Amino acid sequence: MSNFTQWFTGTDTDSALPFPDGIGVLAEHFYLGRLGGETTANSYGFDIKAAKAATKTFGYWDLAGAQYPGAHSDAATWGREQAHAATAAAEVAQFVTGQTIFLDIEPSNGGWTAAPTVDNVQVLEGALAAVVSAGWTPGIYVSADIWAALFGVDYRLKTPFVLWVAGNANQSLAEAIGFWDRLPTLGGQRPMIWQYNSSGSTASPTQDRNLTPYAGWLTGRWKPTPVRVATPPRTPAEQALALLNAAAADIQQAATVLEQAVRSQP
């Protein structure tokens, strides 16, 4: 069972839910709404009623891969162009109050090579870096299976990001809380938000729900949580060399201080 003692829930756009009036959507702590995709902003599926009811509303953007029709020849540039469109849309979106923008990664967005490739990585790295340069915190929405297929299980991204991981298990809230510690770490980051399926209305038997033990929604900016990489133990020779290097640095610093003291003498 998880050691977390507080839990927060939210909703997001889901084609299984009625739009645009939000019937069946339960207003909760946070809402995540679609702002557009590729380089085109649009509000398809964005539930204004749910956004108004939530304490904080965040935006996400459908990110397309390098093979998308009309994509830039340079994969990294294509990623940056999409991120620029996403941040521009978030800047003017009336109901977006959170400062974290999530990049939605799904094969259905188009352009992704169905195997780990350099192009896949460059699109994503370029997009993340552009979100940061625009003053926003970058996030990624993805499932473990899709991550493994497009980037490789062990790939760690250079840019820290907020992980919103998708699951497909139909669970109650209590079951979802109990499952939290078994969520995957992807790209070198621990999950901050988990999307799972739960019982919905009669019209929509199941619907996406989102869970987090982190209060990033309060300030509107979740913080990336990197996975710590254990440092391998040093050999005796490496330990001795490290001590010698530290001693040499201390001696050099002492010599500099002494020289300054001598120069300051009348």
BAGUDO-215469 format. One line per 8 residues: for each residue x, y, z of N, C-alpha, C. Coordinates in Angstrom, 2 decimals. Example, Ala and Ser with C-alpha at 12.3 -4.5 7.8 and 13.67 -1.06 7.14 Angstrom:
13.19,-5.69,7.80,12.30,-4.50,7.80,13.20,-3.30,7.80  12.85,-2.25,7.08,13.67,-1.06,7.14,12.90,0.03,7.87;
//
This chain:
0.85,-1.20,0.00,0.00,0.00,0.00,0.88,1.24,0.00  0.47,2.28,-0.70,1.27,3.48,-0.80,1.40,4.20,0.53  2.53,4.92,0.69,2.75,5.70,1.90,2.11,7.08,1.83  1.56,7.45,0.68,0.93,8.76,0.56,-0.35,8.80,1.40  -0.60,9.98,1.98,-1.76,10.11,2.87,-2.84,11.02,2.29  -2.55,11.74,1.20,-3.56,12.60,0.60,-3.65,12.29,-0.89  -4.86,12.36,-1.41,-5.10,12.02,-2.80,-6.02,13.05,-3.44  -5.76,13.35,-4.69,-6.55,14.32,-5.43,-6.96,13.70,-6.76;
-8.13,14.07,-7.22,-8.65,13.47,-8.44,-9.05,14.55,-9.45  -9.06,14.15,-10.71,-9.42,15.09,-11.76,-10.01,14.38,-12.96  -10.44,15.15,-13.94,-11.01,14.62,-15.17,-10.27,15.21,-16.35  -10.52,14.64,-17.53,-9.92,15.16,-18.75,-10.87,14.91,-19.90  -10.53,15.45,-21.06,-11.36,15.22,-22.23,-11.33,13.74,-22.60  -12.49,13.23,-22.99,-12.61,11.81,-23.31,-13.77,11.68,-24.29  -13.51,11.07,-25.44,-14.54,10.97,-26.46,-15.75,10.17,-26.00  -15.61,9.40,-24.90,-16.74,8.63,-24.40,-17.70,9.49,-23.58;
-17.29,10.72,-23.26,-18.14,11.60,-22.48,-18.89,12.57,-23.39  -20.09,12.97,-23.00,-20.84,13.93,-23.82,-20.17,15.30,-23.81  -20.01,15.92,-24.97,-19.49,17.26,-25.08,-20.47,18.07,-25.92  -20.54,19.41,-25.77,-19.65,20.20,-24.93,-20.19,20.53,-23.55  -21.37,20.00,-23.18,-22.00,20.47,-21.94,-21.48,19.77,-20.70  -20.70,18.70,-20.84,-20.07,18.08,-19.69,-20.98,17.22,-18.84  -22.11,16.79,-19.36,-23.00,15.93,-18.58,-22.26,14.65,-18.20  -22.30,14.31,-16.95,-21.63,13.09,-16.50,-20.23,13.33,-15.98;
-19.68,14.52,-16.19,-18.35,14.84,-15.68,-18.47,15.33,-14.24  -17.71,14.72,-13.36,-17.72,15.14,-11.96,-16.65,16.22,-11.77  -17.03,17.37,-11.28,-16.08,18.46,-11.03,-15.17,18.06,-9.88  -13.88,18.17,-10.09,-12.94,17.78,-9.05,-11.80,18.78,-8.94  -10.66,18.33,-8.42,-9.57,19.25,-8.15,-8.97,19.87,-9.40  -8.75,19.07,-10.43,-8.12,19.60,-11.63,-8.76,18.99,-12.88  -8.60,19.72,-13.97,-9.12,19.27,-15.26,-8.02,19.44,-16.29  -7.92,18.49,-17.23,-6.91,18.55,-18.28,-7.63,18.53,-19.62;
-7.53,19.62,-20.36,-8.28,19.77,-21.60,-7.40,19.88,-22.83  -7.89,19.34,-23.94,-7.15,19.36,-25.19,-7.20,20.75,-25.81  -6.01,21.26,-26.22,-5.91,22.58,-26.81,-5.70,22.54,-28.32  -5.35,21.36,-28.86,-5.11,21.24,-30.28,-4.09,20.15,-30.56  -3.56,20.15,-31.78,-2.59,19.15,-32.16,-1.78,19.57,-33.37  -0.59,18.97,-33.51,0.34,19.35,-34.58,0.63,20.85,-34.47  0.27,21.65,-35.44,0.48,23.10,-35.32,-0.83,23.87,-35.40  -1.93,23.18,-35.09,-3.26,23.81,-35.19,-3.97,23.78,-33.84;
-4.31,24.95,-33.34,-5.08,25.04,-32.10,-6.55,24.81,-32.39  -7.20,24.02,-31.55,-8.66,23.88,-31.61,-9.14,23.35,-30.28  -10.40,23.54,-30.02,-10.95,23.19,-28.70,-11.81,21.93,-28.76  -11.56,21.06,-29.75,-12.35,19.85,-29.85,-12.23,19.03,-28.56  -13.36,18.72,-27.94,-13.35,17.92,-26.74,-13.05,18.68,-25.46  -12.73,19.97,-25.55,-12.45,20.75,-24.35,-13.78,21.06,-23.65  -13.92,20.58,-22.43,-15.17,20.71,-21.69,-15.13,21.97,-20.82  -15.74,23.04,-21.29,-15.69,24.31,-20.58,-16.34,24.22,-19.20;
-17.43,23.45,-19.11,-18.11,23.32,-17.83,-17.20,22.66,-16.80  -16.51,21.60,-17.19,-15.59,20.93,-16.27,-14.41,21.82,-15.94  -13.93,22.57,-16.91,-12.80,23.48,-16.68,-13.17,24.56,-15.67  -14.36,25.09,-15.78,-14.82,26.13,-14.85,-14.96,25.58,-13.44  -15.41,24.34,-13.34,-15.68,23.75,-12.03,-14.41,23.33,-11.30  -13.36,23.03,-12.05,-12.12,22.55,-11.44,-11.35,23.69,-10.77  -10.57,23.34,-9.75,-9.74,24.34,-9.09,-8.67,24.85,-10.03  -8.05,23.96,-10.78,-7.05,24.34,-11.77,-7.30,23.55,-13.07;
-7.07,24.21,-14.19,-7.23,23.57,-15.48,-5.92,23.61,-16.25  -5.52,22.46,-16.79,-4.29,22.34,-17.55,-4.62,21.99,-19.00  -3.66,22.27,-19.88,-3.86,21.97,-21.28,-2.94,20.86,-21.75  -3.43,20.09,-22.75,-2.53,19.12,-23.38,-2.64,19.26,-24.89  -1.63,18.75,-25.59,-1.50,18.96,-27.03,-1.16,17.64,-27.70  -1.85,17.31,-28.77,-1.58,16.08,-29.52,-0.29,16.26,-30.32  0.75,15.53,-29.94,2.04,15.64,-30.61,2.15,14.59,-31.71  2.50,15.02,-32.92,2.65,14.11,-34.05,4.12,13.80,-34.29;
4.38,12.65,-34.87,5.75,12.23,-35.15,6.32,12.84,-36.42  7.57,12.49,-36.70,8.31,13.11,-37.80,7.76,12.76,-39.17  7.01,11.66,-39.30,6.48,11.25,-40.59,5.11,11.83,-40.89  4.65,12.76,-40.06,3.34,13.37,-40.27,3.36,14.21,-41.55  2.32,14.13,-42.38,2.29,14.91,-43.63,2.46,16.40,-43.34  3.42,17.00,-44.02,3.67,18.43,-43.82,4.66,18.72,-42.71  5.17,17.68,-42.06,6.15,17.89,-40.99,7.43,18.45,-41.56  8.16,19.20,-40.73,9.44,19.75,-41.12,10.43,18.60,-41.36;
11.37,18.80,-42.28,12.33,17.74,-42.59,13.22,17.40,-41.40  13.42,18.36,-40.51,14.23,18.15,-39.31,13.29,17.77,-38.17  13.45,16.57,-37.62,12.52,16.07,-36.60,12.48,16.97,-35.38  13.64,17.44,-34.91,13.68,18.30,-33.73,12.95,19.61,-33.99  13.13,20.17,-35.18,12.43,21.42,-35.54,10.93,21.20,-35.59  10.50,20.06,-36.10,9.07,19.74,-36.13,8.52,19.67,-34.71  9.27,19.09,-33.80,8.84,19.05,-32.41,8.72,20.45,-31.81  9.70,21.30,-32.12,9.66,22.67,-31.59,8.48,23.45,-32.17;
8.21,23.27,-33.46,7.09,23.98,-34.07,5.76,23.62,-33.40  5.61,22.36,-33.11,4.37,21.93,-32.44,4.27,22.51,-31.03  5.41,22.51,-30.33,5.41,23.05,-28.96,5.13,24.55,-28.96  5.66,25.27,-29.95,5.37,26.70,-30.04,3.88,26.94,-30.23  3.24,26.10,-31.05,1.80,26.23,-31.26,1.05,25.92,-29.96  1.54,24.93,-29.22,0.88,24.54,-27.97,0.97,25.65,-26.92  2.15,26.23,-26.75,2.31,27.29,-25.74,1.54,28.54,-26.15  1.49,28.82,-27.45,0.73,29.98,-27.91,-0.76,29.79,-27.64;
-1.25,28.57,-27.84,-2.67,28.28,-27.57,-2.97,28.39,-26.08  -2.03,27.91,-25.26,-2.23,27.96,-23.81,-2.24,29.40,-23.29  -1.42,30.25,-23.93,-1.34,31.65,-23.50,-2.67,32.37,-23.63  -3.43,32.02,-24.66,-4.68,32.74,-24.92,-5.92,31.97,-24.50  -5.73,30.72,-24.03,-6.88,29.92,-23.61,-7.49,30.51,-22.34  -8.74,30.85,-22.41,-9.39,31.57,-21.33,-9.48,30.76,-20.03  -9.63,29.45,-20.16,-9.89,28.65,-18.97,-8.68,27.87,-18.47  -7.53,28.03,-19.12,-6.32,27.34,-18.67,-5.63,28.17,-17.60;
-5.56,27.62,-16.39,-4.96,28.34,-15.27,-3.68,27.69,-14.76  -3.38,26.49,-15.25,-2.17,25.79,-14.84,-1.02,26.06,-15.79  0.21,25.99,-15.29,1.39,26.31,-16.07,2.13,25.08,-16.58  1.51,23.92,-16.53,2.10,22.70,-17.07,1.35,22.31,-18.34  2.08,22.16,-19.45,1.49,21.73,-20.72,1.94,20.30,-20.99  0.96,19.43,-21.22,1.25,18.03,-21.47,1.22,17.73,-22.97  2.23,17.00,-23.43,2.30,16.56,-24.81,1.73,15.15,-24.89  0.65,14.99,-25.61,-0.03,13.70,-25.74,0.66,12.88,-26.82;
1.17,11.71,-26.44,1.89,10.85,-27.37,1.09,9.58,-27.59  0.51,9.47,-28.78,-0.26,8.29,-29.17,-0.06,8.06,-30.66  0.06,6.82,-31.10,0.20,6.55,-32.53,-0.93,7.15,-33.36  -2.12,7.25,-32.79,-3.26,7.79,-33.53,-3.07,9.26,-33.89  -2.13,9.95,-33.25,-1.85,11.34,-33.61,-1.16,11.45,-34.96  -0.57,10.34,-35.41,0.04,10.32,-36.73,1.52,10.64,-36.73  2.24,10.07,-37.70,3.63,10.43,-37.92,4.67,9.68,-37.11  4.24,8.83,-36.18,5.19,8.11,-35.34,5.62,6.81,-36.01;
6.93,6.57,-36.02,7.46,5.31,-36.52,7.23,4.23,-35.48  6.68,3.11,-35.88,6.27,2.07,-34.93,7.45,1.24,-34.44  8.50,1.93,-34.02,9.68,1.29,-33.45,10.53,2.40,-32.87  11.35,2.12,-31.87,12.23,3.17,-31.33,13.17,3.70,-32.42  13.10,5.00,-32.70,13.94,5.61,-33.71,14.50,6.94,-33.22  15.56,7.39,-33.89,16.15,8.69,-33.57,15.14,9.80,-33.85  14.38,9.68,-34.93,13.38,10.70,-35.26,12.32,10.83,-34.16  11.84,9.70,-33.65,10.86,9.75,-32.56,11.41,10.54,-31.38;
12.64,10.23,-31.02,13.28,10.89,-29.87,13.46,12.38,-30.13  13.93,12.74,-31.32,14.22,14.13,-31.61,12.96,15.00,-31.62  11.86,14.45,-32.14,10.60,15.20,-32.09,10.24,15.53,-30.65  10.32,14.53,-29.79,9.93,14.73,-28.40,10.90,15.64,-27.67  12.19,15.42,-27.84,13.19,16.27,-27.17,13.04,17.72,-27.63  12.84,17.93,-28.93,12.67,19.29,-29.44,11.44,19.97,-28.87  10.35,19.22,-28.75,9.12,19.79,-28.21,9.26,20.15,-26.74  9.86,19.27,-25.96,10.04,19.53,-24.53,10.89,20.77,-24.30;
12.00,20.87,-25.03,12.89,22.02,-24.87,12.19,23.32,-25.23  11.33,23.29,-26.25,10.61,24.50,-26.66,9.58,24.91,-25.63  8.93,23.95,-24.98,7.97,24.28,-23.92,8.69,24.98,-22.77  9.87,24.47,-22.41,10.66,25.09,-21.34,11.08,26.50,-21.72  11.56,26.68,-22.96,12.04,28.00,-23.38,10.92,29.03,-23.41  9.67,28.56,-23.53,8.53,29.48,-23.53,8.05,29.81,-22.12  8.71,29.24,-21.12,8.38,29.55,-19.73,7.35,28.65,-19.08  7.04,27.52,-19.72,6.06,26.57,-19.19,6.78,25.33,-18.69;
6.12,24.57,-17.83,6.64,23.28,-17.40,6.13,22.21,-18.35  7.02,21.41,-18.95,6.56,20.40,-19.90,6.10,19.12,-19.22  5.09,18.51,-19.77,4.60,17.22,-19.30,4.40,16.29,-20.48  4.26,15.01,-20.19,4.00,14.02,-21.24,2.86,13.12,-20.78  1.91,12.89,-21.68,0.86,11.90,-21.46,1.16,10.72,-22.36  1.32,9.53,-21.78,1.69,8.35,-22.56,1.43,7.10,-21.73  1.25,5.99,-22.40,1.15,4.71,-21.70,2.51,4.02,-21.75  2.70,3.07,-20.87,3.98,2.34,-20.83,4.22,1.58,-22.13;
3.17,0.99,-22.70,3.32,0.23,-23.94,3.73,1.13,-25.10  3.10,2.28,-25.20,3.44,3.20,-26.29,4.85,3.74,-26.12  5.22,4.04,-24.88,6.59,4.53,-24.62,7.62,3.51,-25.08  7.43,2.26,-24.70,8.38,1.21,-25.07,8.45,1.05,-26.58  7.30,1.15,-27.25,7.27,0.95,-28.70,7.95,2.08,-29.46  7.80,3.32,-29.00,8.32,4.46,-29.75,9.71,4.90,-29.36  10.06,4.71,-28.07,11.33,5.24,-27.58,12.26,4.19,-26.96  11.72,3.04,-26.65,12.51,2.02,-25.98,12.30,2.10,-24.47;
12.25,0.95,-23.84,11.90,0.87,-22.41,12.83,1.71,-21.55  14.12,1.70,-21.84,15.10,2.30,-20.95,15.53,3.71,-21.36  14.91,4.29,-22.38,15.37,5.61,-22.82,15.03,6.68,-21.78  16.01,7.51,-21.44,15.83,8.62,-20.49,15.96,9.93,-21.25  14.94,10.75,-21.17,14.95,12.04,-21.86,15.92,13.02,-21.19  16.47,13.93,-21.99,17.39,14.93,-21.46,16.65,15.99,-20.65  15.44,16.33,-21.08,14.66,17.39,-20.43,13.73,16.80,-19.39  13.82,17.20,-18.13,12.86,16.71,-17.12,11.44,17.09,-17.50;
10.50,16.21,-17.21,9.11,16.46,-17.56,8.20,15.85,-16.50  6.95,16.30,-16.50,5.94,15.77,-15.60,5.27,14.59,-16.31  5.30,13.43,-15.69,4.74,12.23,-16.31,3.29,12.03,-15.91  2.44,12.05,-16.91,1.01,11.70,-16.76,0.86,10.37,-17.49  0.80,9.30,-16.73,0.83,7.97,-17.34,-0.59,7.42,-17.48  -0.85,6.81,-18.64,-2.18,6.28,-18.94,-2.23,4.79,-18.64  -3.34,4.37,-18.03,-3.57,2.96,-17.78,-4.91,2.57,-18.38  -5.23,1.29,-18.36,-6.49,0.88,-18.96,-7.30,-0.06,-18.06;
-6.93,-0.10,-16.80,-7.65,-0.99,-15.88,-8.90,-0.29,-15.35  -10.03,-1.01,-15.34,-11.26,-0.47,-14.80,-11.24,-0.68,-13.28  -10.99,0.39,-12.55,-10.79,0.28,-11.12,-11.61,1.31,-10.36  -11.90,0.98,-9.11,-12.50,1.95,-8.21,-11.40,2.89,-7.72  -11.78,3.97,-7.07,-10.78,4.89,-6.53,-9.88,4.19,-5.52  -10.47,3.39,-4.65,-9.68,2.68,-3.64,-8.68,1.73,-4.31  -9.11,1.03,-5.35,-8.21,0.12,-6.06,-7.10,0.90,-6.76  -7.45,2.06,-7.32,-6.45,2.87,-8.00,-5.39,3.37,-7.02;
-5.82,3.80,-5.84,-4.86,4.24,-4.82,-3.93,3.11,-4.44  -4.47,1.92,-4.30,-3.66,0.77,-3.94,-2.68,0.35,-5.01  -2.96,0.76,-6.26,-2.12,0.38,-7.39,-1.00,1.40,-7.66  -1.07,2.54,-7.01,-0.17,3.66,-7.35,1.30,3.26,-7.35  1.77,2.56,-6.34,3.20,2.25,-6.22,3.67,1.25,-7.27  2.75,0.68,-8.04,3.14,-0.24,-9.10,3.15,0.42,-10.48  2.92,1.74,-10.53,2.93,2.44,-11.80,4.35,2.48,-12.36  4.49,2.48,-13.69,5.83,2.47,-14.29,6.50,3.83,-14.23;
7.81,3.84,-14.19,8.59,5.05,-14.40,9.01,5.05,-15.87  8.88,6.20,-16.53,9.15,6.28,-17.97,10.03,7.49,-18.26  11.00,7.30,-19.14,11.85,8.42,-19.55,12.69,9.01,-18.46  12.86,8.25,-17.36,13.63,8.75,-16.23,12.82,9.54,-15.22  11.48,9.49,-15.34,10.62,10.26,-14.43,9.61,9.36,-13.74  9.31,9.71,-12.50,8.25,9.03,-11.77,6.89,9.62,-12.17  5.83,8.82,-12.14,4.51,9.36,-12.51,4.01,10.38,-11.49  3.42,11.45,-12.01,2.80,12.46,-11.16,1.27,12.37,-11.20;
0.74,11.91,-12.35,-0.70,11.76,-12.54,-0.94,10.42,-13.21  -1.98,9.75,-12.78,-2.34,8.48,-13.41,-3.76,8.57,-13.93  -3.92,8.25,-15.21,-5.25,8.16,-15.79,-5.69,6.70,-15.80  -6.81,6.42,-15.14,-7.33,5.06,-15.11,-8.81,5.11,-15.49  -9.39,3.97,-15.72,-10.81,3.89,-16.06,-11.63,3.56,-14.82  -12.79,4.19,-14.72,-13.66,3.93,-13.59,-15.10,3.95,-14.07  -15.99,3.41,-13.25,-17.40,3.38,-13.62,-17.94,4.78,-13.79  -18.72,4.97,-14.85,-19.28,6.28,-15.14,-20.79,6.26,-15.08;
-21.42,6.99,-15.99,-22.87,7.09,-16.01,-23.45,5.95,-16.85  -24.76,5.89,-16.90,-25.42,4.86,-17.70,-25.07,5.04,-19.18  -25.01,6.30,-19.62,-24.67,6.58,-21.02,-23.22,6.26,-21.33  -22.35,6.44,-20.34,-20.92,6.17,-20.52,-20.48,5.23,-19.40  -20.57,3.91,-19.62,-20.30,2.93,-18.56,-18.93,3.08,-17.90  -17.92,3.48,-18.69,-16.61,3.75,-18.10,-16.13,5.11,-18.57  -15.32,5.73,-17.77,-14.79,7.03,-18.14,-13.41,7.20,-17.53  -12.61,8.06,-18.16,-11.27,8.31,-17.65,-11.35,9.10,-16.35;
-10.52,8.69,-15.40,-10.36,9.43,-14.15,-8.87,9.65,-13.95  -8.50,10.68,-13.22,-7.10,10.99,-12.98,-6.83,11.11,-11.49  -5.71,10.58,-11.09,-5.37,10.48,-9.67,-3.95,10.99,-9.44  -3.74,11.69,-8.34,-2.39,12.11,-7.96,-2.30,12.29,-6.45  -1.14,11.96,-5.86,-0.93,12.28,-4.45,-0.18,13.60,-4.29  0.14,14.25,-5.40,0.93,15.49,-5.39,0.02,16.70,-5.56  0.31,17.75,-4.81,-0.56,18.93,-4.80,-0.11,19.98,-5.81  0.50,19.56,-6.92,0.94,20.51,-7.94,-0.20,21.31,-8.54;
-1.40,20.76,-8.52,-2.55,21.47,-9.08,-2.88,22.73,-8.28  -2.47,22.78,-7.01,-2.75,23.94,-6.18,-2.07,25.20,-6.73  -0.81,25.06,-7.11,-0.06,26.19,-7.65,-0.18,26.26,-9.17  -0.69,25.20,-9.77,-0.83,25.16,-11.22,0.42,24.71,-11.93  1.38,24.18,-11.18,2.63,23.75,-11.82,3.17,22.52,-11.09  2.96,21.36,-11.68,3.58,20.16,-11.15,5.09,20.22,-11.40  5.88,19.59,-10.57,7.32,19.57,-10.75,7.76,18.16,-11.15  8.62,18.07,-12.17,9.12,16.74,-12.56,9.79,16.04,-11.39;
9.61,14.73,-11.30,10.21,13.94,-10.24,11.10,12.86,-10.86  12.40,13.18,-11.04,13.30,12.20,-11.68,13.49,10.96,-10.82  13.74,9.85,-11.50,14.11,8.61,-10.81,15.58,8.71,-10.43  15.88,8.45,-9.21,17.27,8.50,-8.77,18.04,7.30,-9.31  19.20,7.58,-9.85,20.06,6.52,-10.36,21.14,6.25,-9.33  21.22,5.02,-8.89,22.20,4.66,-7.87,23.62,4.81,-8.42  24.49,5.45,-7.63,25.88,5.61,-8.03,26.65,4.34,-7.68  27.32,3.74,-8.67,28.05,2.51,-8.37,29.17,2.76,-7.37;
29.43,1.81,-6.48,30.48,2.01,-5.47,31.84,2.18,-6.13  32.68,3.05,-5.57,34.01,3.29,-6.11,34.98,2.21,-5.67  35.95,1.97,-6.54,37.03,1.06,-6.16,37.96,1.81,-5.22  38.82,1.10,-4.45,39.78,1.79,-3.56,40.66,2.78,-4.33  41.07,2.43,-5.54,41.91,3.34,-6.33,41.16,4.61,-6.69  39.86,4.47,-7.06,39.05,5.64,-7.41,38.81,6.52,-6.20  38.60,5.91,-5.02,38.43,6.69,-3.79,39.70,7.47,-3.47  40.87,6.82,-3.62,42.14,7.48,-3.33,42.37,8.66,-4.28;
42.06,8.46,-5.58,42.22,9.52,-6.56,41.31,10.70,-6.26  40.07,10.41,-5.82,39.14,11.48,-5.48,39.66,12.30,-4.30  40.24,11.62,-3.30,40.80,12.32,-2.13,41.99,13.18,-2.53  42.84,12.66,-3.43,44.00,13.42,-3.88,43.56,14.66,-4.66  42.56,14.50,-5.52,42.05,15.64,-6.28,41.47,16.70,-5.36  40.75,16.27,-4.32,40.18,17.21,-3.36,41.29,17.93,-2.59  42.34,17.17,-2.20,43.45,17.78,-1.47,44.18,18.79,-2.35  44.37,18.45,-3.62,45.05,19.37,-4.54,44.25,20.66,-4.70;
42.94,20.53,-4.76,42.09,21.72,-4.88,42.19,22.59,-3.64  42.25,21.96,-2.46,42.39,22.71,-1.20,43.72,23.44,-1.16  44.78,22.78,-1.61,46.10,23.41,-1.61,46.13,24.61,-2.54  45.53,24.45,-3.71,45.48,25.54,-4.67,44.71,26.73,-4.11  43.59,26.45,-3.43,42.79,27.51,-2.84,43.58,28.22,-1.74  44.30,27.44,-0.91,45.11,28.03,0.16,46.21,28.91,-0.40  46.83,28.46,-1.50,47.90,29.23,-2.12,47.36,30.55,-2.67  46.17,30.53,-3.22,45.57,31.75,-3.76,45.27,32.74,-2.64;
44.72,32.23,-1.52,44.41,33.11,-0.38,45.69,33.72,0.18  46.74,32.88,0.29,48.02,33.37,0.83,48.61,34.44,-0.08  48.53,34.23,-1.39,49.07,35.21,-2.33,48.34,36.54,-2.22  47.00,36.45,-2.08,46.22,37.69,-1.92,46.58,38.42,-0.64  46.85,37.64,0.43,47.20,38.25,1.71,48.55,38.96,1.62  49.50,38.34,0.94,50.83,38.94,0.80,50.75,40.22,-0.01  49.95,40.22,-1.11,49.82,41.40,-1.93,49.16,42.57,-1.20  48.30,42.22,-0.26,47.58,43.29,0.47,48.42,43.94,1.56;
49.60,43.36,1.85,50.48,43.93,2.89,51.09,45.24,2.39  51.21,46.24,3.25,51.79,47.55,2.82,53.28,47.40,2.53;
//
